[in-house]
Amino acid sequence: MEDRLIENKAFRVILMGVEEIVGKNALKSLLNYSGLTQYIDNIPPNNDKKESTCISETAKLDEAIEEIFGEKGARAILFQVGRMQAKYGLDENPDIARQALESMTGMSEPERARIILNYTADTISKQFDTESWIEEEEGSFLYKDKAGTHCFGRKADFPVCHTTAGFLGGLVTWAVGSNGWKVQETTCMAMGEPYCAFRIYKETAE
């Protein structure tokens, strides 16, 4: 997979999410550690231009977090970063968010989840110049993409796209108005797979 440019606002909300979870000073340290010093006190603007931010830079930031906080700590941090990424993305696009909610009025939770996931797949495909799509299987949604947003150039024996899992979870929770939905990454490009896949499902009470 070749490195490629991504939209400014896509990386912007990732950096905003990291700062919200670990703090401004920690973000500066992470950017310095990962060689992304150009973003210190200089996050990309909220627009859809593809100017200088590359897909590889998101993976570098994730790796820095894992190296500094450890695998377990990084997993928790990155999942929360993803949820904040979803929040900021919605906050910075209030008209789109409002229209989406209005279009889902009166729908069931699965219908709402399907709509927001399909919209997300279309948006990510455009922002990251990739292929993203939704499938349904045994009462679950499968979000699949070839973006490699958080695993570009990486090799691992386990899924590493915790930020994307948190991002999808945050969006579905917002769309359905319930915390009962779970996200689990089942396939990761870092493991040599052709795409990353996330299972999104409604948790049932035991």
mmCIF file of the C-alpha atoms, coordinates in Angstrom:
data_MODEL
# 
_entry.id   MODEL 
# 
loop_
_atom_site.group_PDB 
_atom_site.id 
_atom_site.type_symbol 
_atom_site.label_atom_id 
_atom_site.label_alt_id 
_atom_site.label_comp_id 
_atom_site.label_asym_id 
_atom_site.label_entity_id 
_atom_site.label_seq_id 
_atom_site.pdbx_PDB_ins_code 
_atom_site.Cartn_x 
_atom_site.Cartn_y 
_atom_site.Cartn_z 
_atom_site.occupancy 
_atom_site.B_iso_or_equiv 
_atom_site.pdbx_formal_charge 
_atom_site.auth_seq_id 
_atom_site.auth_comp_id 
_atom_site.auth_asym_id 
_atom_site.auth_atom_id 
_atom_site.pdbx_PDB_model_num 
ATOM 1   C CA . MET A 1 1   ? 0.000   0.000   0.000  1.00 0.00 ? 1   MET A CA 1 
ATOM 2   C CA . GLU A 1 2   ? 1.330   3.410   -0.961 1.00 0.00 ? 2   GLU A CA 1 
ATOM 3   C CA . ASP A 1 3   ? 1.238   6.373   1.371  1.00 0.00 ? 3   ASP A CA 1 
ATOM 4   C CA . ARG A 1 4   ? -1.379  8.958   0.422  1.00 0.00 ? 4   ARG A CA 1 
ATOM 5   C CA . LEU A 1 5   ? -2.744  12.342  1.409  1.00 0.00 ? 5   LEU A CA 1 
ATOM 6   C CA . ILE A 1 6   ? -5.861  12.595  3.595  1.00 0.00 ? 6   ILE A CA 1 
ATOM 7   C CA . GLU A 1 7   ? -8.235  15.479  4.243  1.00 0.00 ? 7   GLU A CA 1 
ATOM 8   C CA . ASN A 1 8   ? -7.148  18.083  6.783  1.00 0.00 ? 8   ASN A CA 1 
ATOM 9   C CA . LYS A 1 9   ? -10.272 17.714  8.917  1.00 0.00 ? 9   LYS A CA 1 
ATOM 10  C CA . ALA A 1 10  ? -9.778  13.958  9.211  1.00 0.00 ? 10  ALA A CA 1 
ATOM 11  C CA . PHE A 1 11  ? -6.415  14.306  10.984 1.00 0.00 ? 11  PHE A CA 1 
ATOM 12  C CA . ARG A 1 12  ? -7.612  17.410  12.799 1.00 0.00 ? 12  ARG A CA 1 
ATOM 13  C CA . VAL A 1 13  ? -10.252 15.517  14.792 1.00 0.00 ? 13  VAL A CA 1 
ATOM 14  C CA . ILE A 1 14  ? -7.782  12.737  15.585 1.00 0.00 ? 14  ILE A CA 1 
ATOM 15  C CA . LEU A 1 15  ? -5.352  15.240  17.119 1.00 0.00 ? 15  LEU A CA 1 
ATOM 16  C CA . MET A 1 16  ? -8.194  16.941  18.979 1.00 0.00 ? 16  MET A CA 1 
ATOM 17  C CA . GLY A 1 17  ? -9.250  13.587  20.365 1.00 0.00 ? 17  GLY A CA 1 
ATOM 18  C CA . VAL A 1 18  ? -5.737  12.732  21.554 1.00 0.00 ? 18  VAL A CA 1 
ATOM 19  C CA . GLU A 1 19  ? -5.394  16.118  23.259 1.00 0.00 ? 19  GLU A CA 1 
ATOM 20  C CA . GLU A 1 20  ? -8.756  15.687  25.001 1.00 0.00 ? 20  GLU A CA 1 
ATOM 21  C CA . ILE A 1 21  ? -7.724  12.312  26.454 1.00 0.00 ? 21  ILE A CA 1 
ATOM 22  C CA . VAL A 1 22  ? -4.028  12.786  27.328 1.00 0.00 ? 22  VAL A CA 1 
ATOM 23  C CA . GLY A 1 23  ? -3.770  16.577  27.608 1.00 0.00 ? 23  GLY A CA 1 
ATOM 24  C CA . LYS A 1 24  ? -2.092  19.309  25.588 1.00 0.00 ? 24  LYS A CA 1 
ATOM 25  C CA . ASN A 1 25  ? 1.419   18.792  26.933 1.00 0.00 ? 25  ASN A CA 1 
ATOM 26  C CA . ALA A 1 26  ? 1.263   15.033  26.416 1.00 0.00 ? 26  ALA A CA 1 
ATOM 27  C CA . LEU A 1 27  ? 0.100   15.572  22.838 1.00 0.00 ? 27  LEU A CA 1 
ATOM 28  C CA . LYS A 1 28  ? 3.108   17.807  22.226 1.00 0.00 ? 28  LYS A CA 1 
ATOM 29  C CA . SER A 1 29  ? 5.383   15.097  23.620 1.00 0.00 ? 29  SER A CA 1 
ATOM 30  C CA . LEU A 1 30  ? 3.755   12.462  21.430 1.00 0.00 ? 30  LEU A CA 1 
ATOM 31  C CA . LEU A 1 31  ? 4.094   14.593  18.316 1.00 0.00 ? 31  LEU A CA 1 
ATOM 32  C CA . ASN A 1 32  ? 7.747   15.228  19.111 1.00 0.00 ? 32  ASN A CA 1 
ATOM 33  C CA . TYR A 1 33  ? 8.383   11.539  19.860 1.00 0.00 ? 33  TYR A CA 1 
ATOM 34  C CA . SER A 1 34  ? 6.767   10.428  16.603 1.00 0.00 ? 34  SER A CA 1 
ATOM 35  C CA . GLY A 1 35  ? 8.534   13.030  14.465 1.00 0.00 ? 35  GLY A CA 1 
ATOM 36  C CA . LEU A 1 36  ? 5.354   14.980  13.754 1.00 0.00 ? 36  LEU A CA 1 
ATOM 37  C CA . THR A 1 37  ? 6.589   18.268  15.184 1.00 0.00 ? 37  THR A CA 1 
ATOM 38  C CA . GLN A 1 38  ? 4.949   20.269  12.393 1.00 0.00 ? 38  GLN A CA 1 
ATOM 39  C CA . TYR A 1 39  ? 1.613   19.735  14.170 1.00 0.00 ? 39  TYR A CA 1 
ATOM 40  C CA . ILE A 1 40  ? 2.669   21.095  17.558 1.00 0.00 ? 40  ILE A CA 1 
ATOM 41  C CA . ASP A 1 41  ? 0.320   24.040  18.242 1.00 0.00 ? 41  ASP A CA 1 
ATOM 42  C CA . ASN A 1 42  ? -0.597  23.794  14.565 1.00 0.00 ? 42  ASN A CA 1 
ATOM 43  C CA . ILE A 1 43  ? -3.388  21.296  13.961 1.00 0.00 ? 43  ILE A CA 1 
ATOM 44  C CA . PRO A 1 44  ? -4.829  21.157  10.427 1.00 0.00 ? 44  PRO A CA 1 
ATOM 45  C CA . PRO A 1 45  ? -7.813  23.393  9.599  1.00 0.00 ? 45  PRO A CA 1 
ATOM 46  C CA . ASN A 1 46  ? -11.384 22.148  9.421  1.00 0.00 ? 46  ASN A CA 1 
ATOM 47  C CA . ASN A 1 47  ? -11.625 21.717  5.664  1.00 0.00 ? 47  ASN A CA 1 
ATOM 48  C CA . ASP A 1 48  ? -11.624 18.937  3.081  1.00 0.00 ? 48  ASP A CA 1 
ATOM 49  C CA . LYS A 1 49  ? -8.355  19.864  1.365  1.00 0.00 ? 49  LYS A CA 1 
ATOM 50  C CA . LYS A 1 50  ? -5.655  17.230  0.934  1.00 0.00 ? 50  LYS A CA 1 
ATOM 51  C CA . GLU A 1 51  ? -2.494  19.267  1.351  1.00 0.00 ? 51  GLU A CA 1 
ATOM 52  C CA . SER A 1 52  ? 0.291   17.673  3.392  1.00 0.00 ? 52  SER A CA 1 
ATOM 53  C CA . THR A 1 53  ? -1.114  15.224  5.952  1.00 0.00 ? 53  THR A CA 1 
ATOM 54  C CA . CYS A 1 54  ? -0.464  11.590  5.044  1.00 0.00 ? 54  CYS A CA 1 
ATOM 55  C CA . ILE A 1 55  ? -2.104  8.361   6.149  1.00 0.00 ? 55  ILE A CA 1 
ATOM 56  C CA . SER A 1 56  ? 1.230   7.140   7.566  1.00 0.00 ? 56  SER A CA 1 
ATOM 57  C CA . GLU A 1 57  ? 1.201   9.953   10.136 1.00 0.00 ? 57  GLU A CA 1 
ATOM 58  C CA . THR A 1 58  ? -1.877  8.619   11.912 1.00 0.00 ? 58  THR A CA 1 
ATOM 59  C CA . ALA A 1 59  ? -0.194  5.236   12.313 1.00 0.00 ? 59  ALA A CA 1 
ATOM 60  C CA . LYS A 1 60  ? 2.972   6.897   13.637 1.00 0.00 ? 60  LYS A CA 1 
ATOM 61  C CA . LEU A 1 61  ? 0.932   8.653   16.309 1.00 0.00 ? 61  LEU A CA 1 
ATOM 62  C CA . ASP A 1 62  ? -0.722  5.388   17.372 1.00 0.00 ? 62  ASP A CA 1 
ATOM 63  C CA . GLU A 1 63  ? 2.650   3.646   17.574 1.00 0.00 ? 63  GLU A CA 1 
ATOM 64  C CA . ALA A 1 64  ? 4.030   6.436   19.751 1.00 0.00 ? 64  ALA A CA 1 
ATOM 65  C CA . ILE A 1 65  ? 1.096   6.069   22.146 1.00 0.00 ? 65  ILE A CA 1 
ATOM 66  C CA . GLU A 1 66  ? 1.648   2.300   22.347 1.00 0.00 ? 66  GLU A CA 1 
ATOM 67  C CA . GLU A 1 67  ? 5.368   2.662   22.971 1.00 0.00 ? 67  GLU A CA 1 
ATOM 68  C CA . ILE A 1 68  ? 4.873   5.248   25.714 1.00 0.00 ? 68  ILE A CA 1 
ATOM 69  C CA . PHE A 1 69  ? 1.759   3.898   27.454 1.00 0.00 ? 69  PHE A CA 1 
ATOM 70  C CA . GLY A 1 70  ? 2.133   0.171   26.757 1.00 0.00 ? 70  GLY A CA 1 
ATOM 71  C CA . GLU A 1 71  ? -0.220  -2.092  24.833 1.00 0.00 ? 71  GLU A CA 1 
ATOM 72  C CA . LYS A 1 72  ? -3.003  -2.243  27.428 1.00 0.00 ? 72  LYS A CA 1 
ATOM 73  C CA . GLY A 1 73  ? -2.870  1.446   28.298 1.00 0.00 ? 73  GLY A CA 1 
ATOM 74  C CA . ALA A 1 74  ? -2.717  2.438   24.642 1.00 0.00 ? 74  ALA A CA 1 
ATOM 75  C CA . ARG A 1 75  ? -5.757  0.325   23.798 1.00 0.00 ? 75  ARG A CA 1 
ATOM 76  C CA . ALA A 1 76  ? -7.857  2.156   26.383 1.00 0.00 ? 76  ALA A CA 1 
ATOM 77  C CA . ILE A 1 77  ? -6.509  5.580   25.387 1.00 0.00 ? 77  ILE A CA 1 
ATOM 78  C CA . LEU A 1 78  ? -6.966  5.034   21.648 1.00 0.00 ? 78  LEU A CA 1 
ATOM 79  C CA . PHE A 1 79  ? -10.519 3.732   22.045 1.00 0.00 ? 79  PHE A CA 1 
ATOM 80  C CA . GLN A 1 80  ? -11.430 6.884   23.954 1.00 0.00 ? 80  GLN A CA 1 
ATOM 81  C CA . VAL A 1 81  ? -9.587  8.996   21.374 1.00 0.00 ? 81  VAL A CA 1 
ATOM 82  C CA . GLY A 1 82  ? -11.810 7.424   18.725 1.00 0.00 ? 82  GLY A CA 1 
ATOM 83  C CA . ARG A 1 83  ? -14.956 8.295   20.640 1.00 0.00 ? 83  ARG A CA 1 
ATOM 84  C CA . MET A 1 84  ? -13.765 11.885  21.023 1.00 0.00 ? 84  MET A CA 1 
ATOM 85  C CA . GLN A 1 85  ? -12.924 11.921  17.314 1.00 0.00 ? 85  GLN A CA 1 
ATOM 86  C CA . ALA A 1 86  ? -16.568 11.038  16.612 1.00 0.00 ? 86  ALA A CA 1 
ATOM 87  C CA . LYS A 1 87  ? -17.778 13.770  18.972 1.00 0.00 ? 87  LYS A CA 1 
ATOM 88  C CA . TYR A 1 88  ? -15.591 16.472  17.449 1.00 0.00 ? 88  TYR A CA 1 
ATOM 89  C CA . GLY A 1 89  ? -16.491 15.384  13.939 1.00 0.00 ? 89  GLY A CA 1 
ATOM 90  C CA . LEU A 1 90  ? -20.172 15.807  14.761 1.00 0.00 ? 90  LEU A CA 1 
ATOM 91  C CA . ASP A 1 91  ? -19.638 19.064  16.681 1.00 0.00 ? 91  ASP A CA 1 
ATOM 92  C CA . GLU A 1 92  ? -17.722 20.640  13.800 1.00 0.00 ? 92  GLU A CA 1 
ATOM 93  C CA . ASN A 1 93  ? -20.388 19.645  11.263 1.00 0.00 ? 93  ASN A CA 1 
ATOM 94  C CA . PRO A 1 94  ? -23.633 20.509  13.103 1.00 0.00 ? 94  PRO A CA 1 
ATOM 95  C CA . ASP A 1 95  ? -25.785 20.934  9.990  1.00 0.00 ? 95  ASP A CA 1 
ATOM 96  C CA . ILE A 1 96  ? -24.894 17.484  8.681  1.00 0.00 ? 96  ILE A CA 1 
ATOM 97  C CA . ALA A 1 97  ? -25.397 15.959  12.136 1.00 0.00 ? 97  ALA A CA 1 
ATOM 98  C CA . ARG A 1 98  ? -28.813 17.577  12.500 1.00 0.00 ? 98  ARG A CA 1 
ATOM 99  C CA . GLN A 1 99  ? -29.932 16.439  9.050  1.00 0.00 ? 99  GLN A CA 1 
ATOM 100 C CA . ALA A 1 100 ? -28.779 12.898  9.795  1.00 0.00 ? 100 ALA A CA 1 
ATOM 101 C CA . LEU A 1 101 ? -30.769 12.764  13.031 1.00 0.00 ? 101 LEU A CA 1 
ATOM 102 C CA . GLU A 1 102 ? -33.841 14.168  11.343 1.00 0.00 ? 102 GLU A CA 1 
ATOM 103 C CA . SER A 1 103 ? -33.623 11.515  8.628  1.00 0.00 ? 103 SER A CA 1 
ATOM 104 C CA . MET A 1 104 ? -33.587 8.774   11.301 1.00 0.00 ? 104 MET A CA 1 
ATOM 105 C CA . THR A 1 105 ? -36.655 9.982   13.208 1.00 0.00 ? 105 THR A CA 1 
ATOM 106 C CA . GLY A 1 106 ? -38.956 7.092   14.103 1.00 0.00 ? 106 GLY A CA 1 
ATOM 107 C CA . MET A 1 107 ? -36.488 4.403   13.022 1.00 0.00 ? 107 MET A CA 1 
ATOM 108 C CA . SER A 1 108 ? -35.373 1.411   15.098 1.00 0.00 ? 108 SER A CA 1 
ATOM 109 C CA . GLU A 1 109 ? -31.870 1.208   16.583 1.00 0.00 ? 109 GLU A CA 1 
ATOM 110 C CA . PRO A 1 110 ? -30.611 -1.246  13.916 1.00 0.00 ? 110 PRO A CA 1 
ATOM 111 C CA . GLU A 1 111 ? -31.956 0.995   11.159 1.00 0.00 ? 111 GLU A CA 1 
ATOM 112 C CA . ARG A 1 112 ? -30.239 4.011   12.698 1.00 0.00 ? 112 ARG A CA 1 
ATOM 113 C CA . ALA A 1 113 ? -26.997 2.076   13.087 1.00 0.00 ? 113 ALA A CA 1 
ATOM 114 C CA . ARG A 1 114 ? -27.145 0.977   9.450  1.00 0.00 ? 114 ARG A CA 1 
ATOM 115 C CA . ILE A 1 115 ? -27.640 4.544   8.227  1.00 0.00 ? 115 ILE A CA 1 
ATOM 116 C CA . ILE A 1 116 ? -24.792 6.066   10.245 1.00 0.00 ? 116 ILE A CA 1 
ATOM 117 C CA . LEU A 1 117 ? -22.395 3.241   9.327  1.00 0.00 ? 117 LEU A CA 1 
ATOM 118 C CA . ASN A 1 118 ? -23.168 3.539   5.623  1.00 0.00 ? 118 ASN A CA 1 
ATOM 119 C CA . TYR A 1 119 ? -22.728 7.308   5.814  1.00 0.00 ? 119 TYR A CA 1 
ATOM 120 C CA . THR A 1 120 ? -19.412 6.814   7.649  1.00 0.00 ? 120 THR A CA 1 
ATOM 121 C CA . ALA A 1 121 ? -18.169 4.329   5.055  1.00 0.00 ? 121 ALA A CA 1 
ATOM 122 C CA . ASP A 1 122 ? -18.960 6.795   2.259  1.00 0.00 ? 122 ASP A CA 1 
ATOM 123 C CA . THR A 1 123 ? -17.283 9.667   4.122  1.00 0.00 ? 123 THR A CA 1 
ATOM 124 C CA . ILE A 1 124 ? -14.129 7.716   5.016  1.00 0.00 ? 124 ILE A CA 1 
ATOM 125 C CA . SER A 1 125 ? -13.820 6.467   1.432  1.00 0.00 ? 125 SER A CA 1 
ATOM 126 C CA . LYS A 1 126 ? -13.708 10.093  0.294  1.00 0.00 ? 126 LYS A CA 1 
ATOM 127 C CA . GLN A 1 127 ? -11.562 11.556  3.080  1.00 0.00 ? 127 GLN A CA 1 
ATOM 128 C CA . PHE A 1 128 ? -8.949  8.796   2.981  1.00 0.00 ? 128 PHE A CA 1 
ATOM 129 C CA . ASP A 1 129 ? -9.134  7.941   -0.725 1.00 0.00 ? 129 ASP A CA 1 
ATOM 130 C CA . THR A 1 130 ? -9.963  4.307   0.010  1.00 0.00 ? 130 THR A CA 1 
ATOM 131 C CA . GLU A 1 131 ? -12.686 1.663   -0.075 1.00 0.00 ? 131 GLU A CA 1 
ATOM 132 C CA . SER A 1 132 ? -15.030 1.314   2.908  1.00 0.00 ? 132 SER A CA 1 
ATOM 133 C CA . TRP A 1 133 ? -18.277 -0.622  2.980  1.00 0.00 ? 133 TRP A CA 1 
ATOM 134 C CA . ILE A 1 134 ? -20.869 -2.254  5.234  1.00 0.00 ? 134 ILE A CA 1 
ATOM 135 C CA . GLU A 1 135 ? -22.037 -5.867  5.311  1.00 0.00 ? 135 GLU A CA 1 
ATOM 136 C CA . GLU A 1 136 ? -24.565 -7.574  7.573  1.00 0.00 ? 136 GLU A CA 1 
ATOM 137 C CA . GLU A 1 137 ? -24.079 -10.960 9.174  1.00 0.00 ? 137 GLU A CA 1 
ATOM 138 C CA . GLU A 1 138 ? -26.043 -12.837 11.851 1.00 0.00 ? 138 GLU A CA 1 
ATOM 139 C CA . GLY A 1 139 ? -27.574 -9.768  13.448 1.00 0.00 ? 139 GLY A CA 1 
ATOM 140 C CA . SER A 1 140 ? -24.342 -7.769  13.294 1.00 0.00 ? 140 SER A CA 1 
ATOM 141 C CA . PHE A 1 141 ? -22.971 -5.078  11.033 1.00 0.00 ? 141 PHE A CA 1 
ATOM 142 C CA . LEU A 1 142 ? -19.508 -5.503  9.589  1.00 0.00 ? 142 LEU A CA 1 
ATOM 143 C CA . TYR A 1 143 ? -17.686 -2.277  8.805  1.00 0.00 ? 143 TYR A CA 1 
ATOM 144 C CA . LYS A 1 144 ? -14.831 -3.037  6.422  1.00 0.00 ? 144 LYS A CA 1 
ATOM 145 C CA . ASP A 1 145 ? -12.226 -0.722  4.956  1.00 0.00 ? 145 ASP A CA 1 
ATOM 146 C CA . LYS A 1 146 ? -8.875  -0.628  3.237  1.00 0.00 ? 146 LYS A CA 1 
ATOM 147 C CA . ALA A 1 147 ? -7.870  2.752   4.660  1.00 0.00 ? 147 ALA A CA 1 
ATOM 148 C CA . GLY A 1 148 ? -5.179  1.470   6.999  1.00 0.00 ? 148 GLY A CA 1 
ATOM 149 C CA . THR A 1 149 ? -5.760  4.670   8.963  1.00 0.00 ? 149 THR A CA 1 
ATOM 150 C CA . HIS A 1 150 ? -4.184  3.358   12.153 1.00 0.00 ? 150 HIS A CA 1 
ATOM 151 C CA . CYS A 1 151 ? -2.217  0.372   10.873 1.00 0.00 ? 151 CYS A CA 1 
ATOM 152 C CA . PHE A 1 152 ? -0.481  1.707   7.760  1.00 0.00 ? 152 PHE A CA 1 
ATOM 153 C CA . GLY A 1 153 ? 2.908   0.020   7.379  1.00 0.00 ? 153 GLY A CA 1 
ATOM 154 C CA . ARG A 1 154 ? 2.524   -1.832  10.670 1.00 0.00 ? 154 ARG A CA 1 
ATOM 155 C CA . LYS A 1 155 ? 2.900   -5.534  11.463 1.00 0.00 ? 155 LYS A CA 1 
ATOM 156 C CA . ALA A 1 156 ? 1.206   -7.162  14.445 1.00 0.00 ? 156 ALA A CA 1 
ATOM 157 C CA . ASP A 1 157 ? -0.194  -10.482 15.618 1.00 0.00 ? 157 ASP A CA 1 
ATOM 158 C CA . PHE A 1 158 ? -3.417  -8.824  16.773 1.00 0.00 ? 158 PHE A CA 1 
ATOM 159 C CA . PRO A 1 159 ? -5.745  -5.995  15.649 1.00 0.00 ? 159 PRO A CA 1 
ATOM 160 C CA . VAL A 1 160 ? -4.340  -2.524  16.385 1.00 0.00 ? 160 VAL A CA 1 
ATOM 161 C CA . CYS A 1 161 ? -7.023  -0.131  15.067 1.00 0.00 ? 161 CYS A CA 1 
ATOM 162 C CA . HIS A 1 162 ? -8.438  0.748   18.499 1.00 0.00 ? 162 HIS A CA 1 
ATOM 163 C CA . THR A 1 163 ? -9.080  4.352   17.473 1.00 0.00 ? 163 THR A CA 1 
ATOM 164 C CA . THR A 1 164 ? -11.331 3.279   14.608 1.00 0.00 ? 164 THR A CA 1 
ATOM 165 C CA . ALA A 1 165 ? -13.225 0.943   16.951 1.00 0.00 ? 165 ALA A CA 1 
ATOM 166 C CA . GLY A 1 166 ? -13.843 3.827   19.338 1.00 0.00 ? 166 GLY A CA 1 
ATOM 167 C CA . PHE A 1 167 ? -14.798 6.120   16.477 1.00 0.00 ? 167 PHE A CA 1 
ATOM 168 C CA . LEU A 1 168 ? -17.412 3.693   15.146 1.00 0.00 ? 168 LEU A CA 1 
ATOM 169 C CA . GLY A 1 169 ? -18.708 3.045   18.649 1.00 0.00 ? 169 GLY A CA 1 
ATOM 170 C CA . GLY A 1 170 ? -19.070 6.760   19.296 1.00 0.00 ? 170 GLY A CA 1 
ATOM 171 C CA . LEU A 1 171 ? -20.994 7.347   16.084 1.00 0.00 ? 171 LEU A CA 1 
ATOM 172 C CA . VAL A 1 172 ? -23.370 4.426   16.597 1.00 0.00 ? 172 VAL A CA 1 
ATOM 173 C CA . THR A 1 173 ? -24.037 5.418   20.209 1.00 0.00 ? 173 THR A CA 1 
ATOM 174 C CA . TRP A 1 174 ? -24.865 8.946   19.027 1.00 0.00 ? 174 TRP A CA 1 
ATOM 175 C CA . ALA A 1 175 ? -27.126 7.715   16.220 1.00 0.00 ? 175 ALA A CA 1 
ATOM 176 C CA . VAL A 1 176 ? -29.122 5.162   18.207 1.00 0.00 ? 176 VAL A CA 1 
ATOM 177 C CA . GLY A 1 177 ? -29.155 7.034   21.530 1.00 0.00 ? 177 GLY A CA 1 
ATOM 178 C CA . SER A 1 178 ? -28.024 3.963   23.439 1.00 0.00 ? 178 SER A CA 1 
ATOM 179 C CA . ASN A 1 179 ? -24.800 2.689   25.002 1.00 0.00 ? 179 ASN A CA 1 
ATOM 180 C CA . GLY A 1 180 ? -25.711 -0.939  24.400 1.00 0.00 ? 180 GLY A CA 1 
ATOM 181 C CA . TRP A 1 181 ? -23.809 -1.315  21.128 1.00 0.00 ? 181 TRP A CA 1 
ATOM 182 C CA . LYS A 1 182 ? -20.330 -2.855  20.996 1.00 0.00 ? 182 LYS A CA 1 
ATOM 183 C CA . VAL A 1 183 ? -17.512 -2.731  18.451 1.00 0.00 ? 183 VAL A CA 1 
ATOM 184 C CA . GLN A 1 184 ? -14.853 -5.411  17.989 1.00 0.00 ? 184 GLN A CA 1 
ATOM 185 C CA . GLU A 1 185 ? -12.105 -5.408  15.379 1.00 0.00 ? 185 GLU A CA 1 
ATOM 186 C CA . THR A 1 186 ? -11.938 -8.897  13.890 1.00 0.00 ? 186 THR A CA 1 
ATOM 187 C CA . THR A 1 187 ? -9.538  -8.416  10.969 1.00 0.00 ? 187 THR A CA 1 
ATOM 188 C CA . CYS A 1 188 ? -6.618  -6.005  10.667 1.00 0.00 ? 188 CYS A CA 1 
ATOM 189 C CA . MET A 1 189 ? -4.316  -5.091  7.813  1.00 0.00 ? 189 MET A CA 1 
ATOM 190 C CA . ALA A 1 190 ? -1.430  -5.075  10.306 1.00 0.00 ? 190 ALA A CA 1 
ATOM 191 C CA . MET A 1 191 ? -1.940  -8.850  10.491 1.00 0.00 ? 191 MET A CA 1 
ATOM 192 C CA . GLY A 1 192 ? -1.493  -9.154  6.734  1.00 0.00 ? 192 GLY A CA 1 
ATOM 193 C CA . GLU A 1 193 ? -5.202  -9.125  5.903  1.00 0.00 ? 193 GLU A CA 1 
ATOM 194 C CA . PRO A 1 194 ? -6.512  -7.278  2.798  1.00 0.00 ? 194 PRO A CA 1 
ATOM 195 C CA . TYR A 1 195 ? -8.751  -5.003  4.885  1.00 0.00 ? 195 TYR A CA 1 
ATOM 196 C CA . CYS A 1 196 ? -9.721  -4.152  8.453  1.00 0.00 ? 196 CYS A CA 1 
ATOM 197 C CA . ALA A 1 197 ? -13.112 -5.338  9.688  1.00 0.00 ? 197 ALA A CA 1 
ATOM 198 C CA . PHE A 1 198 ? -15.133 -4.291  12.725 1.00 0.00 ? 198 PHE A CA 1 
ATOM 199 C CA . ARG A 1 199 ? -18.120 -6.159  14.080 1.00 0.00 ? 199 ARG A CA 1 
ATOM 200 C CA . ILE A 1 200 ? -20.795 -3.808  15.451 1.00 0.00 ? 200 ILE A CA 1 
ATOM 201 C CA . TYR A 1 201 ? -23.613 -5.421  17.421 1.00 0.00 ? 201 TYR A CA 1 
ATOM 202 C CA . LYS A 1 202 ? -26.210 -4.801  20.094 1.00 0.00 ? 202 LYS A CA 1 
ATOM 203 C CA . GLU A 1 203 ? -25.160 -6.370  23.363 1.00 0.00 ? 203 GLU A CA 1 
ATOM 204 C CA . THR A 1 204 ? -27.882 -8.594  24.767 1.00 0.00 ? 204 THR A CA 1 
ATOM 205 C CA . ALA A 1 205 ? -28.583 -8.985  28.472 1.00 0.00 ? 205 ALA A CA 1 
ATOM 206 C CA . GLU A 1 206 ? -27.625 -12.375 29.870 1.00 0.00 ? 206 GLU A CA 1 
# 
